[in-house]
Each structure stands twice: as structure tokens, then as C-alpha cells.
Amino acid sequence: MGSHALTTPVAVVGMACTNFGEHWDRNVDDLLVEATHGALGSAGGLGVGDVDAFWLGSMISGVSGLTLTRPLNIAHKPVTRVENMCATGSEAFRNACFAVSSGAYDVVMAVGGEKLKDAGYSGLEMPSVPNDGTPPVLSAPAMYSMIVPAYARRYGVPEERIKEAMTHIAWKNHGNGARNPRAQFRREVPKETIAAAPALAGRLSVFDCSGVADGAAAAVIVRAEDAHRYTDSPLYVHALALDAGSGTGRNDSDYDYSDLAEASASARTAYAQAGITDPATQISLAEVHDCFTPTELVLMEELGFSERGKAWQDVLSGRYDRDGALPVNIDGGLKSFGHPIGASGLRMIYEMWLQFRGEAGERQVADPRFGLVQNQGGSPGDLVSAVTIVSDRRP
């Protein structure tokens, strides 16, 4: 029993990502076509017919594999549509990797896309799911705002210092996004502006919240032993982990909202698969699910990058800045990109694709060893978390 590394290692040999933003003149078909053909083109000029199977991640922009087959004119191919809340992009990637590693297929694609702006989708309105009526009706900012007082009580840190760290995270991610041509928000924002913004929920202002966006991303995956047939610079997958909690946190009066146990559990599984014993030093860069700034803060501890109760200090010291010891969300994160749900997990992996190929421009990290992607869905106490570890070194 247990979770193991892939018996047959796999590699990414092609990737593409659209610009994220308000694409009023394009529909989800256009975005999926751009991402899919872009990824195929970067994999030695493969065509759609060369792909054995597809996994499509979409939460609200499609209900079956036909969402992908129609715009791409794909006929008689297995296309599986998956959804796992905001971790949907990582779920598409994970299942596509499993399919290749199992020997079922030789060449597969993971594609994720979402068209949210036309639908009036808002982070202040949570999608309704049939239930017994007992769960509290709260917005996403309200649920994640509870991390701040919980963290303050747990570690005896004044909320004002936590707010300083949150401001630094927003400032950092906006600064990174200003250097990324695919980001939705490409402006640096002064710390004074961020700190002075009015509250939206608890200690959260609009600058502590990620935005809504349209976008798509795609990856071509093959066996590691075949990777150099398609590219000189493949990205190898070292770990794929997923953890789903019990979903009972908000029903427990003793639940600590600063405890994202699913993130910690998925990270431990991924580290075991990749043979990582000291993530704080062995991970060179990370893309994490910064849906809200306090989320990124506590994830630094859940992922083992900071000691418990010390992440706020590490954030303020610049440890996770672009020029810090462990750059986090160096592409700008959800904070600068927005969050087209089915695409976000693949967008994070796309940054790793660029970094390990030396194609990240002024965001480039020198000689990265391992990269970590953490993509989650839900809210504190009601969470799923996916962790992927990649490298240019073959397992």
C-alpha cells in the first residue's frame, strides 16, 4: 500500500500557454485551439493526429471531451474531461502522465482552459453544489480571510505583522507579473498602495485576492526514454501527488483555519516520490496556489520551505522574492494572471517548462535543480491539493 513514483518515467516535450486576461473577442474554442496547436508545434511539429489521447481540464466551460474535439476537429480519439475544483489543470496533467507511464499510450496531451469573463463569473460568488443545506454560505475571500486570525492565535504573531507579510506577497507577485508578457496584470504596485486598500473580507483587500481571467494551456507528454525524439530540452516529471481532505473542517468548532493539511500531505507524498529530503534547500523555485495572499504565506510552511510560525519572517526577509533563496510565483502567480480554473495548474507547469529550458527571460532562475508546483481547490477545511515536481534531470 502507498503512493509510488512512476514505474515508467515520463517527460513533457511540448508546452504552450495563451495570454491570460479578458478575451471578449475570443471564445473557449479559440483559446483551446491556440494552446493545443502551440504545444504541438513546440514538440517537433507534431499534429493533432499524432496524439493518442487527450485529457481536458475545465470546470465550467465544458461538460465533456467534445469541448475539445469540436474546435480541433478531433475524430475517434479518447478525450477525457476532468474537474477537481481549482486543481483541475493539475488533475488533467496527472492523469495524462499516468496514462503514458502505464503503457496505455505513447503520446498524450493535457489541455486546460476556461472562459469565465463572459459568464459573469466572480470570486465573490461561489458555484452552488447540491448539499443538505448545512454548509455556511461564504465567499472565497471570507473563507480564506480566516487564515489570518487563526495564524495569529496559533503562533502569537500580531495580525499587523501578518498583514505586512501579505502586502509583501502581493507586491512581489505583481512585480513578477510585470515581467511576464502572458500575465493579465502587468504593473508593479507600490506597497503603500497595497497596504492602504480598503478591506474586502477580514484583513483581505482586493490586492490580497487573485482575479478572474480567461486562458488556456497545454502540454505534450511522452515516455522519458522517447523524449529526445521530440525536443532537445524535455522537462521530466519526478512526482505527482494529490490529497483530498475529509471536507469537515468548517463543521468542526476546533478547526484551525491556518492548517492546510492537504497541502502538507500532498507535499510529503511528492517528496517521497522524488527522493527529496530537505525541500527548503533542494527545491530551486516553486509555483504555488496564491488565490489569496495568506494562502501563499501558510503554504510556505505546509510545503516545508519555512519553519512553523516563521513564514511571515521569511517572506519579509525576501527569501521568496525573485532574487531570493527560493523564488516563489516568479511568473506572477494567480495574483498577476488571474484564475481561469482549468488552465491554472498547467500555466504553473508552463513556467517550469520555460525555466528549465532557460527561456524565462528576466525571470530566469540560475541553474534550477527541482521545481515544485502546488495547485489546490476548495477552501480551508474543505480542500484538495496537488503537488508536482519536475526537473531537466531524468529520474
C-alpha positions in Angstrom: 0.0 0.0 0.0 1.1 3.5 -0.6 1.9 6.1 -3.3 4.9 5.5 -5.5 6.9 7.2 -8.2 6.0 6.4 -11.8 7.3 3.0 -12.7 8.0 4.3 -16.3 9.2 7.9 -16.1 7.5 10.5 -18.3 8.5 13.8 -19.8 6.9 17.0 -21.2 8.2 17.6 -24.7 6.0 20.5 -25.7 4.0 23.2 -24.0 2.1 26.4 -24.7 0.1 29.0 -22.8 -2.2 31.7 -24.1 -2.1 35.2 -22.6 -4.4 35.3 -19.6 -6.9 38.2 -19.4 -10.3 39.5 -20.6 -10.7 37.9 -24.0 -14.0 39.5 -25.0 -13.3 38.8 -28.7 -12.5 35.1 -28.3 -14.4 32.1 -27.0 -13.1 29.0 -25.2 -12.7 27.2 -28.6 -10.2 29.8 -29.7 -8.2 29.5 -26.5 -8.1 25.7 -26.6 -7.0 25.7 -30.2 -4.2 28.2 -29.6 -2.8 26.3 -26.6 -3.1 22.9 -28.2 -1.5 23.8 -31.5 1.2 25.8 -29.7 2.2 22.9 -27.6 2.2 20.5 -30.6 4.3 23.0 -32.5 6.9 23.1 -29.8 7.1 19.3 -29.7 8.9 18.9 -33.1 5.9 19.9 -35.1 3.5 17.1 -34.1 0.0 17.2 -35.4 -3.3 16.5 -33.6 -3.4 13.2 -35.4 -0.1 12.1 -33.7 -1.7 12.3 -30.2 -3.1 9.1 -28.9 -5.3 10.5 -26.2 -6.3 13.8 -24.5 -7.2 14.9 -21.0 -9.1 18.2 -20.8 -9.4 20.2 -17.6 -12.4 22.6 -17.4 -14.7 23.4 -14.5 -17.4 25.5 -16.1 -16.5 25.9 -19.8 -17.4 22.4 -21.0 -19.0 19.2 -19.8 -17.3 16.5 -21.9 -14.4 15.7 -24.2 -16.5 17.2 -27.0 -15.4 20.6 -25.7 -12.0 19.8 -27.2 -12.9 17.6 -30.2 -15.3 20.1 -31.8 -12.9 23.1 -32.2 -9.9 20.9 -33.1 -11.8 18.6 -35.4 -10.6 15.6 -33.5 -12.4 12.4 -34.5 -12.3 8.9 -33.0 -9.8 9.7 -30.2 -10.2 9.2 -26.4 -10.8 12.6 -24.9 -11.5 12.7 -21.1 -12.8 15.8 -19.4 -11.8 16.1 -15.8 -12.6 18.5 -13.0 -11.3 18.8 -9.4 -12.2 22.3 -8.4 -9.3 24.8 -8.8 -6.8 21.9 -9.1 -8.4 20.9 -12.4 -5.4 21.8 -14.5 -3.1 19.6 -12.4 -5.6 16.8 -12.4 -5.6 16.8 -16.3 -1.8 16.7 -16.2 -1.6 14.0 -13.6 -3.9 11.6 -15.4 -2.3 12.2 -18.7 1.1 11.3 -17.1 -0.3 8.1 -15.6 -1.7 7.0 -19.0 1.7 7.2 -20.6 3.6 5.7 -17.7 1.1 2.7 -17.7 2.0 1.9 -21.3 -1.6 2.6 -22.5 -0.5 5.3 -24.8 2.7 6.7 -26.4 1.8 10.4 -26.9 -0.8 12.2 -24.9 -1.9 15.8 -24.2 -3.1 17.6 -21.1 -5.1 20.7 -22.0 -6.8 23.1 -19.7 -8.9 26.1 -20.5 -11.7 28.3 -19.2 -13.7 31.3 -20.4 -15.0 33.0 -17.3 -15.4 36.7 -18.1 -18.4 36.3 -20.5 -20.2 34.2 -17.9 -20.0 36.9 -15.2 -18.1 34.6 -13.0 -16.9 36.2 -9.8 -14.8 35.1 -6.9 -17.3 36.7 -4.6 -20.0 34.2 -5.8 -19.3 30.5 -5.1 -20.7 27.9 -7.6 -23.6 26.1 -6.0 -23.3 22.4 -5.4 -26.2 20.3 -4.2 -26.0 19.6 -0.5 -28.1 19.2 2.6 -28.2 23.0 3.3 -26.0 22.9 6.4 -22.7 24.3 5.0 -22.3 28.0 5.6 -22.6 30.3 2.6 -19.4 32.3 2.4 -17.5 33.9 -0.3 -14.0 32.7 -1.2 -12.3 35.8 0.3 -14.3 35.4 3.5 -13.2 31.8 3.9 -9.6 32.5 3.3 -9.6 35.6 5.4 -10.0 33.3 8.4 -6.4 32.2 8.0 -5.1 35.5 9.4 -6.6 35.5 12.9 -6.1 31.7 13.1 -2.4 32.0 12.3 -2.0 35.0 14.7 -3.5 32.9 17.6 -1.6 29.8 16.7 1.8 31.4 16.8 1.3 34.6 18.8 2.1 36.9 15.9 0.3 40.3 15.8 -2.1 40.5 12.9 -0.4 43.7 11.8 2.8 41.8 11.1 0.9 39.1 9.2 -0.7 41.9 7.1 2.8 43.3 6.4 3.8 39.9 5.0 0.6 39.7 2.9 1.4 43.1 1.5 4.9 41.9 0.6 3.5 38.8 -1.2 1.1 41.0 -3.3 3.9 43.4 -4.1 6.3 40.6 -5.0 3.8 38.8 -7.3 2.7 42.0 -9.0 6.3 42.8 -9.6 7.0 39.4 -11.1 3.9 39.6 -13.3 5.0 43.0 -14.6 7.9 41.0 -16.2 5.7 38.4 -17.8 4.1 39.1 -21.2 1.3 36.5 -20.6 0.1 37.9 -17.3 -3.2 39.7 -17.1 -1.9 42.4 -14.7 1.4 43.7 -15.8 2.0 46.6 -13.5 4.1 46.9 -10.3 2.1 48.1 -7.4 3.7 50.1 -4.6 3.5 48.6 -1.1 1.9 51.8 0.1 -1.0 51.4 -2.3 -1.5 47.8 -1.4 -1.4 48.5 2.4 -3.9 51.4 2.1 -6.5 49.5 0.1 -9.9 49.1 1.9 -10.8 45.8 3.5 -12.9 43.4 1.4 -13.1 40.5 4.0 -11.4 40.5 7.3 -7.8 41.6 6.7 -8.1 41.0 2.9 -8.3 43.8 0.4 -8.7 43.5 -3.3 -4.8 43.3 -3.6 -4.9 40.2 -1.5 -7.2 38.4 -3.9 -6.4 36.8 -7.3 -8.6 37.9 -10.2 -10.8 36.2 -12.7 -9.5 35.6 -16.2 -9.8 33.7 -19.5 -7.0 31.5 -20.7 -5.7 28.1 -21.7 -2.5 26.0 -21.5 -1.4 22.6 -22.9 1.3 20.0 -22.5 2.5 17.1 -24.7 3.7 14.1 -22.6 5.7 11.0 -23.7 7.8 8.3 -22.1 11.1 9.8 -20.8 13.1 7.3 -22.9 11.4 8.8 -26.0 11.7 12.5 -25.1 14.6 13.4 -27.2 12.8 12.3 -30.3 10.7 15.5 -29.9 12.9 18.1 -28.2 16.5 18.7 -27.0 15.2 20.1 -23.7 12.5 17.9 -22.1 11.0 18.5 -18.7 11.0 15.3 -16.6 8.3 14.5 -14.1 9.6 13.4 -10.8 6.5 13.4 -8.6 2.7 13.5 -8.9 0.7 13.7 -5.7 -2.9 14.5 -4.8 -4.6 14.7 -1.5 -8.3 15.2 -0.8 -9.3 16.0 2.8 -12.4 14.9 4.6 -14.2 18.2 3.9 -15.3 18.5 7.5 -13.1 21.4 8.7 -15.8 24.0 8.7 -18.1 21.8 10.7 -15.5 21.4 13.5 -15.6 24.2 16.1 -11.9 23.4 16.9 -10.7 23.5 13.3 -7.6 25.8 12.8 -8.1 27.7 9.6 -4.3 28.2 9.3 -3.9 24.4 8.9 -3.9 23.4 5.2 -3.2 19.8 6.0 -4.0 18.6 2.5 -1.1 20.7 1.1 1.3 19.3 3.6 0.2 15.7 2.9 0.4 16.0 -0.8 3.9 17.6 -0.5 5.2 14.8 1.7 4.0 12.2 -0.8 5.6 14.1 -3.7 8.9 14.5 -1.8 9.0 10.8 -1.1 8.4 10.0 -4.8 11.2 12.4 -5.9 13.6 11.5 -3.1 13.7 15.0 -1.7 14.6 15.1 2.0 15.1 18.8 2.5 12.7 20.8 0.3 13.9 24.2 1.8 17.3 23.7 0.1 16.6 21.2 -2.7 13.7 23.0 -4.4 15.0 25.8 -6.6 11.7 27.5 -7.4 8.0 27.0 -6.7 4.7 27.9 -8.2 2.0 27.8 -5.6 -1.7 28.5 -5.4 -1.8 32.1 -4.3 -5.5 32.5 -4.6 -5.2 34.9 -1.6 -2.0 36.2 -0.1 -2.4 34.4 3.3 -2.7 31.2 1.3 0.8 31.7 -0.1 2.0 32.6 3.4 0.9 29.4 5.1 1.8 27.3 2.1 5.5 28.2 2.7 5.2 26.2 6.0 2.9 23.4 4.7 5.5 22.7 1.9 8.4 22.7 4.3 10.1 25.8 2.9 9.8 27.7 6.3 9.6 26.6 9.9 6.2 26.6 11.5 5.3 30.1 12.6 8.3 31.6 10.8 7.0 32.0 7.2 5.9 35.7 7.8 9.5 36.5 8.8 10.9 34.6 5.7 8.5 36.5 3.4 9.5 39.9 4.8 13.3 39.0 4.6 12.9 38.4 0.8 13.6 34.7 0.9 10.8 34.1 -1.7 11.5 37.1 -3.9 12.7 36.9 -7.5 16.3 37.3 -6.3 15.8 35.3 -3.1 17.0 31.9 -2.0 13.8 30.2 -3.2 11.8 32.2 -5.7 8.0 31.6 -5.4 5.5 32.5 -8.1 8.2 34.0 -10.2 5.8 34.2 -13.1 3.4 36.4 -11.2 1.2 33.7 -9.8 -2.6 33.8 -9.7 -2.2 37.3 -8.4 -1.0 38.6 -11.7 -2.5 36.0 -14.1 -6.0 35.6 -12.7 -7.5 32.2 -12.4 -9.1 30.5 -15.4 -9.7 27.4 -13.4 -9.0 24.6 -15.8 -5.8 26.3 -17.1 -4.1 27.5 -13.9 -2.3 24.2 -12.9 -0.9 23.9 -16.5 0.1 27.5 -16.5 2.2 26.9 -13.4 3.9 23.9 -15.2 4.4 26.1 -18.2 6.6 28.4 -16.1 8.7 25.4 -15.2 8.9 24.5 -18.9 10.4 27.9 -19.6 12.7 28.0 -16.5 14.3 24.6 -17.1 14.9 25.4 -20.8 16.5 28.8 -19.9 13.7 30.6 -21.8 12.2 32.7 -18.9 14.0 36.0 -19.8 14.5 38.4 -17.0 12.6 36.0 -14.6 15.2 33.2 -15.3 16.4 31.3 -12.2 20.1 30.3 -12.5 20.7 26.5 -12.8 17.4 25.2 -11.2 17.6 21.7 -9.8 14.0 20.8 -8.9 10.8 22.9 -9.5 7.6 22.4 -7.4 4.0 23.2 -8.5 1.3 23.3 -5.9 -2.3 23.7 -7.1 -5.3 23.4 -4.8 -9.1 23.7 -4.9 -11.7 24.4 -2.3 -11.1 26.3 0.9 -9.5 25.8 4.4 -11.1 22.7 5.9 -12.6 21.6 2.6 -9.6 21.2 0.3 -7.8 19.2 -2.4 -4.1 19.8 -3.1 -2.0 18.6 -6.0 1.9 18.8 -5.9 4.0 18.1 -9.0 7.8 18.1 -9.0 9.8 18.5 -12.2 13.4 18.8 -13.4 15.5 18.8 -16.5 17.3 15.8 -15.0 15.9 12.4 -15.9 14.6 10.3 -12.9 
